[in-house]
Amino acid sequence: MRGLAEKLHLSMGISDGADGWQGAMINQDRRYALAALAVLAGYLVVLGIVPYWAPPEADLPNVAARLGYNVSLAYTLTLAWTALCGLALVAVAFFGVLRAPESAGQGSPSLAERPGRLLLEAGLLVAIVFFAHFPPFLARVMEFIEDDYFLHALFRMQCGDLPYRDFEYLYGPLSIVPAHWWMNLFGYSGQSYYALVAVLQASFFGLLYLVISRYGLPRLYRYAAFLLLVPFLLDFLLGLNYVPWRRMLPIFGIMIVAAAPLRPGAIAAAAGVFALAFAYSFEFAAMGLAASGVIYALMFFSHPFRQVLVHGLSLAGASLGLGLALVWLLTGSAFTAYIGSTLEVVRSAAELGLGAFAFHWTAHSVSGFALLAVTLTILAVGLPRLAGARMGEGDRLLLACALYTLLTLKIALQRADIWHTSAPFLAIALAWILPAERRLFAAPRSTRPVAIGLILVLGVTTLIGYLPMGVHYLQVYRRGAIDVVSGQPTVGEIHARRPALLSERTILNTDSAEVAAWLAAEGRRERPVLFYQTWEFAPHIGVCPVGYSFYDLLYTDRLAPMRALLERTPDALVVMRPRSYAYLFEGVPSPPREREMRLRERLGAVLATVHYHQSPLEGQIEDRMWRDAVGLYIAEHYREAARVGDVVILTRKDRPGD
């Protein structure tokens, strides 16, 4: 077989002379490029065309189904095409048509810079990031979308409710329970919340800079590497689900395993990181741990079987055991509720496709999948050499990050907006940027600039996708800064059942203040309140809400139906917007919630993300879900009690005194 490969090699005109070597390298560069382009062409078809050939049921509550796009098929075909291309490229490499260079020409990591200078630079970065999230400025407006979700969840905990047991919570306990402790320590307020976000953001970017510094890059290259990664990690939504810790904890675990997969101390550290990731967001953690497992799987070719097996199982067992223990400690009596609620969320997402958008190609997604295609080509060409050499740190890192990207594409294709599609490519971007040694998966010299160029395009288009929220963030920050520096007072205490977030703003929302006062009036202040598609009001007007499910998309209403809750609590009031009232009581159709498409939104829609065009359709789906879950029951059994501010408040028809 080797003779056949050599004959094929010679038949292609590749000699051992200098001219032949140079020609061979040019030929190899072209072949690598053609192979990667072929892989990318397949992705263009299996993601952009084929999923429309087998549309899902049109009445499923997600935008992708309404547009006839089969998300599950798209991901399955992506995996199948990746596997097929990988096998084909391995075969091509075995016969010598594609050959990997002997070495990537990169040295082992070292600390080239003085530790004192690095710590000073990291400290300066921490200060800059913290000031960019300066809590007193942000709390003057409090309008960043995802912050409302966590302010609501933390407010529920202030009311005595526990996540998973008393209300739906979509993320891991590590993302909410320590935040609750923080609020207990510093007081529940918008300023306390944004201070926590600022600490998390600042500490992350400081640590990331030190991690990059470990690889011994010259100073300017270190700055460039850091800046290349920043667009993937920015968060203008200010939710604890989008702080970069959630996405990067599993990647940090992979990096530790790649650096020292057989060192007990490294395994213990990686297990601790994966445990934190499990408690924060189990799906990313599971995918990161699985990606680390492939490192051990390939090490069977070059290391003693028993040694690899023991260390691999130790990592898996310690990660899972510590992760479950941490979840149990954080949830306490709500541990079984956490398991049940999490399984229900997973089931609802799988069965109903909740939150799914229809994927379409943008400059952002093309550059991301092009980077994946280049990476797959490099990995497949290097695999035939596995039995004859041991992997370097860079080999292990690139391999595990590529698998992590493939696994997390499951999440990305489900939602398909810029926040979700940028996350998977962060892993392989980091593996290409860091100069860890690669022996098996070394790339031709011309490939690395191409990969870095694709990462740059990914970063720029990610920023374009974020642009509308980034502009909004800067406007809010500026307004808050002017108010604080000029000494503008806050609204101060308002008449409400509990301390309300409205009191921290510079400008009073009079409509919301009227609602707070009406619900706090004598004779009404003790009555339960269900917020119908108005869940974000609760902490701002100081009203503890009832109801297990509360979010726009109803993941867990089957666990604790709102209809049953209203049947058990006939004195409950219902708060809804006039638009919802007209939809339920007057038969006014639910139109798409059109958004203003300025130049930056149009640019983002073309270059970066699907959500600018598709999210208005999701509003109709949410309206229908709420109507079917509890809205029809409300229309039958409730009547208007008052119109206060910008909401309608309803009471049961059989309570004539209201």
N, C-alpha and C positions, 0 to 999 in steps of 0.2 A: 504493500500500500504506500509505503514511503517512497519507493522507486517511482510509482505512478505520479505521486505529487511532485517529485523532482523533475520528471519528464515534462509534466504540465508547466512547471516553473520555467524550464529552459525553452519550451516551445513558445513562450510569450516574449522571448527575446531579452530576458534578463540575464546579464552576465555579471562576473565578479569584478570587472574593471571599474575605474572611477567613472567613466562615461556611462557604463551600464548601470552602475549604482545610482547615479544621478537620474538617469532615465527611469529606473525602477521606482525611485522615490516619487517622481512626478506621476508615474502611472498609478502608484499606490494612492497618492492623494486623490487622483481622479476617481479611482475605484471606491475609495471611502466615501467621497462625495456622492457618487451615483447610488451607492448602497443606502446611504442616509436619506437621499431624496426619494428612493423607492419606498422606504419605510414610511416616510412622511406622506407620500402620495396615497398609500393605503389608509393612513389615519384620516386623510381628507375625505375619503369615500365612506369608511365605516362609521365615521362620526357625523358627517355632514349630509349624507344621502340615504344610506341603508336604513337608519332608524325610522324614516318616514314610510318605508315599504310595509312595515308591520305595526301600524299605530295601536296604542293601547285603547282601552275602553274610554270613549270620549267623555263619559260622565264622572270619571275619577276627579277628585277635588285638587287638581294641580294644573298649572298653565301648560306644561308639556303635553299632557293628554288632550287638552283643548286644542292645541296646535298640531296634534297628530304625531308627536315625537316620542319614540319609545326609549326612555332613559335606560332601562334595564338591558335592553338589547344593545344599546350603544356601548355600555361598559363591557358587556360580555364579548362583543366583537373587538373591542379595543384589546382586551386580554388575549383573545384568540389570535388576532393579527400580530401582536407583540411576540407571542410564543412561536408562531409560524415563521416570522422573520428571524427570530433568534436562532431557531434550528437551521434555517437555510443559510444564515451567515456563518454559523459554526461549521457547516459542511463546506462552504466556500473557503473558509479560512483553513480547514484541514487539508484541502487540496492545494493550498498555496496561492490561490487567486488574490486573497487579501492576507497581508502579513502584518503583524504587530511589530513596532519597533522594540528593540531589546530593552530599552529603559525610557522612562519619562524624563530623565535628566533632572530630577528634583531630589534634593537632599532630605534627610530626616529632619523633623521639626526641632527647633532649638529656640532658646530665648535670646535673640540677637540684641535686643534693646535693654538698657539698664532698667531693672525693676522699678526704681524710684520714678523714672520718667514716665513709664507706662502707667503706674498708679496715678501720677499727677494728671496725665491725659484722660484716663478713665474717670477720675474725679471731676475734672472739668466737664466732661461729657454728661455725667450724672447731673451736675448743676444746670447745664443748658436744657436737658430734657425735662427736668423738674420745672424749670421756669416756663418752658413751653406749655406745660400743663398747670400753670399756677392756679391753685384752687379758688382763691378769692375772686379772680377774674371770671372763671368759668361758672361759678355759682350764681352770678348776677343774671344769667339768662337760662341756663339749663335746657338746651335744645339740641341734643346730639343723637337722637334716635335710640341707640342701644342702651344708653344710660338709664332711660325710663324703665326698661325691663328689670334692671338690677336694683334701682331705687325702689321699684314696686316690691320685688322679692324681699329686700331687706326691711321694707316697711311692714310687710306681712309678719316677719319675724319679730319686729318690735311690738306687733299686736298680739304676740303669743303663739303664732302659727309656726309649724315646722315644715320645711320643704320636704316634698315627697309624701309626707303624711297628710298635711292639711291643704297643700296647694301644689300644683304642677310646677316642676322645675326641670329644665331641659339639660342641665349641665351637671358636672360632678360636684360633690360637697365641698371639695377644696376651693372651688370658685365662689362659694357663698358663705360657708360657716366662719372661716377666719375674718371675712369682711363684716360679718355680724359681730364678732368679738371686737373688731376695730370700731364699729359704730357704738358698741356699749362703752368702749373706753373713751372715745372722743365725742360721743353724742350723735344721734341720728340727724344728719343734715346733708344738703347737697355739697357743702364745702368739705365735710368729712369724707364723703364718697370720692370727690375729685382729688382729694389729698391721697387717698389710697391708690387711685389710678395713677397719679403722678409718681408715687413711690414705686409702684410696680413697673411702670414704663422706664423710669430713670435707672432703677437697679438692673433691669434687663439689658439695656443698651450699654451700661458700664461693664457688665459681665461679658456680653458679646464681644466688646472691644478687646478685653483681656484674652478671651478664647482665641480670637483671630491672631493676637500677638504671640500666642504660643508657637505659631508655625514659622516664626523667624523671618517674616517678610521685611524688606527694607521699609523705612518709615512711609514714604510716599505710596508704595504699593499697599501697605497696611491700610492707609487712609482710603485708597481706592477700593480695596476689598470690602471695607466696612460700608462705604457709600453705595457699592453695587447691591448690597444686601438690604439696605435701609428701605427702599420702596416696598419690598415684600412684607415689611414688618410695621409699617405705619398704621396708626389707628386713629381715625377722625370720628369714630362712632362712640368711643368712650364706654364701651361695655366690657365687662370682665370676661366675656367670651372672645373678644378680639384683642386683648392684650397679647403681645407676642409670646409670653410664657406658654400659653396653651398650645401654640403651633410648634414651638421650639423645644419644649421639654423632651419629646420623643427623639428629636434630632440630636439633642445633646447626649441622650442615652446611646444612640447609634455611634456618635463620635467617640465616646468613651470605649465602647466595645471594639470599634475599629482600631483604636490606638493600642489596646492591650487585651485581646480576647482571652488570654490564658493567665492573666495576672489576677490573683484573688482579690486584691484591693480594688482593682478596676472593676471587676465584676460586682463587688459590693456597692461601689459608687454608682454604677450603671443601674443596678437593681433599685437603689434608692431613688434615682431620677425617674425610672419607669414607674415606680410606685406613686410618686408625686403626680406623674402624668395620668395614671389610672384614676387617681382621686379627682383630678381636674377635668379630664375628658377621656373616658375609657376607650372610645373608638380610635383616637389618634394614638393612644398608648399601645393598644393591641396591635395596630399596624406597625408601629415602631419596633415593638418586640419581635414581631414576625419577620420584619426586615433584618433585624440583628441575627435572627436564627439562620438566615441564608449564609452568613459569614461562617458559622460553625459547620453548616452542611458542606460547604466547599473545602473547609479545612480538613475534612476526612481524607482528602486526596494527598495531603502533605504532612499530616501529623498523626500520632498514634490514636487509634480509634477511641480507646477508653478515655484518654486525656481530653479529647474534644467533647465526647459525650458528657462526661462529668461536668465540665465547665459550662457547656451549653445548657444542660438541665439545671445546673445551679442558678444560672442567670434567670431562666424562665420561672423556676420555682420560687426564688427569692423575690422576683418582681411581682408575681401574682400574689404571693403570700403577704408581702408588705403592703401591696396595693389594697387588698381586701381588708387587712387589719386597719389601715389608715381610714378607709371608707367607714368601717365599723365604728372607729373612735369618733369620727366627725359626725356621723348620723345618729349614733346612740340608739334610742328607742325607735327611731324611724328607719333602721337598717333594712328590715324586711319590706317596708314601704318603698325604700329606694330601689330595691331589686324589682319589685312589682311595677313601679312607675317607669323605670328605665326600660324594662322589657316591653311595656305597653307603648312607649314612645318609639322604640325600634320597630315594633310590629306595625304601628300605624304608619310610620314613614315608609316601610316596605310595601304594605298592602295598598295604601292610598297614594303613595308618592307625594306626600305633603311637602310643599315648598319647591317642587320641581319646576325648573324652567326648561325650555327647549334650547339645547346647545346650538349655537351657530358660530361660524368661523369669523374671527376678528384678527387683527394684526397681533394682538396679545396671545391668543390661543395658538395661532400658527407658529409664532416664535417659540412658545413653550413646547409644543409637540415636535418642532424641529430640533430643539435641544434634546428632547427625549430620544428622537430618532438617532441623533449623533451618538448619544450615550449608549444606546442599545447596540449600535454598530461596533463601538469600541469594546464593549463587554463581550459580545459574541465572538469577535475576532480573537480576543485574548483567551477565551475559555479552552481551546485545544491545548494550550501550553500549561494547563493547570497541574497535570501530573508531574511535570518536570521542574516546577519552581514553586517557591512559597510566596504567598501574597504579601505585599507591603501594606502599610497603613492606608495609603491612598487607594489601593485596589479594593480593600475591604470597605472603605468609606464610599467609593463610587458605586460599588455593587449594592450595598445596603440602601444607599440613598435612592438609587434607581428603582429598587423594589418598593421602597416606601412611597415614592412618587406614583408608581403604578397602583398601589393599594389605595392611596388617598384620593386618586382620581375617582373612586367610587363616590366619595363625598362631593368632589368638585362637580362631577357631571350631574349629580342630583339637583344642585342649586344653580350652577353654571353662571353665577354672577362674578364680578371681579374679585370680591373678597374670598370666594371659594376656589376659583380657578387659579388664582395666583399662589395659593398655599402649597399645593403639591410640588410645584417647580422650585420652591425655595430649597428643598433638599438637594436636588441635583445641581442647582446653581451654587450652593455652598461647597459641594464636593468638587466642582470644577475650579472654583476660586481659590480654595486652600491648596497650598503646594505640598501636600503629603506625598510621600514616595509611592510611585506606581511601577511595578515590575511586570505584571501580566497584562494590565489594561492600559499600557502606555499608548498614547495617540500620536499620529504623525504630527510633525512640527506645525503644519498649517492648520491643524484641527483646533488647537487651543484658542487661537484668536477668533475663529468662527464661533466657538462656544461662548467666549466672553462677549462677543458681539451680540449673540442671541440673548444672553443674560441682560445686556444693556437695553436691548429692544423690549424685553419683558419688563424691566424696571420702568422705562419711560412710559410704556403703554399702561402699566399699572397706575402710575401717577396720573395719567390722563383719565383713567377710569375713576380715580379718587377725586378728581379735580372739583366737581360740584360740592362734595362734602368738605374738601379742603378749603375752598373759598369760604364756605359757610362757617367753618371752624375759625378761620382767621377773622372774619367779620364779628363773630360772637366774642372772640378773645379781645379784639380791639374795643368793642363796646364795653365789655366788663372792665378792661384796664382803664379806660377813660373814666368810668363811673367810680372806680376805687380810688384812683389817683386824684380825681377832682373832689373827692369827699362826698359824693352823692350818697345819701342814706338808703338803706334797704327799706322795703315795705314795712317791715316790723310785724308784730303779732296781728293775726286776723282772727275773726270769730269762727272757730272751727272746733270739731270734736277733739282733735289732737293737734299738737304742733304740726304746721303744714309747711311744705317746701315753698309755697308762694311767698312766705314771709322773707325769704332770702333774696328775692329779686329786687332789682332797682325799680322796675315799672310793674305796678299791680295789674294783673289780669282781672278786671272787674267782673267779668262773667263768671269765672271760676270762683272768685270770692263770694259772689252771691249764692252760688250752689253750696259752698262750704257753710255759709251762714244758715241757709234754709235747712240743710240736713242737721245742723247743730242746734236748731231751735228746740225749745222745751216741748216735750211730747214726741219728738222725732229722733232725738240724738241717740237713743238706745235701739232704734230699729235697725235690723240688718239691711245691708245695701248690696245688691248685685249690680255690678257695672257691666252693661251689655255693650261690648265692643268699645268700651271707654275705660279700660283697665288702667291706663296711664294716669287718669285723674286722681286715683285714690291717694297716693302720697302727697300730691300737690295741694289737695284740699283737706287733708288730715282725716280721712274716713277709712277705717278698717273694713276691707271688703269681705264678702263671703263668696264661696264658689271654689271648687278645686281647679278646674280649667279656667283660664282667664285670658290667654294669649290670643292673638289674631287667628292663628290656625289651631284647631282643637285636636291636640294629640291624644288627650287622655280623658275625654268626657265619658267614655265608656266605663272608666273606673269609678267615677262619682258624678253621675249625670246632673247637670244643673237643673233640669226639669224636676228630678226627684227632690233636690234641695228646696226648690220653691214650694213644692207640695208639702214639705215638712215644716216650712217656715212661712205661714200665711201672712205674717206681718212684715215681710221683706218688701223693701222699696226697690225699684229697678230704675237705673239711670241710663239713658241712651241719647244719642244725637237725633235731631229732627229728621235727618235723612233716613236713619234706621226706623224711626216711627212711621214715616211715610211709606217705607218699603213694607212694613209688617201690617199696618192698620189701614192704609189707603191704597195699597196695590200699586204704588209707584215703582216702576222697574229700577233695578240697581244698575246704574250705568258704570262703565269703566272709570276708575278714578284717574282721570287724565292728569299728567304732570306737565309743567312748563318745560319745553324742550328748547333751551337756549343753546348758544353755540357750543358751550362746554359739554352739555348733555348730548348733543348730536355728535360731537367729536368722540365722546366716550362710547356712544352706542356703536359707532363704526369701528373704532380702533381697539376697544377694550372689553365691553361687557354687554350682556343681553338684557339686563334688568331695566334699563331705561324705557324700553318698549314693552316689556312683558309684565312688569310689576303692576301697571294699571289693571290688567286682567285678573291678577291675583286678588285685588280688592273685591271683585264680584264673587269669586270663589269663597272668600272669607264671609261675605254677606250670606251666601247660601248655606254654608256650614253652620253659622250661628242660628239662622232661621230654622233649619231642620233640627238642630239640637235642642233649642229652647225658645226660639222666637215665635213659632206657631203656638206654643203653649201660652206664652205671654199675651199674644194677640187674642187668644180665646178667654183668658182668665183675668187680664189686667186692663186698667183704663188709665187715662191721663189724670194725674193728680195736680200737676203744675208744670208750667214752663218757666224755668229759672235760668237766667244767663243764657248760655248756648246749648242747654240740654233740656230734654223732656224727662220728667220724673213720674213714674207710674206706681199705682197701688192696686191691690186686688179689687175686683168689682164687688165682692161681697163685704167690703169694708166701707160702708157709706159715710162714715164720719170723717174720712180723710179729705 
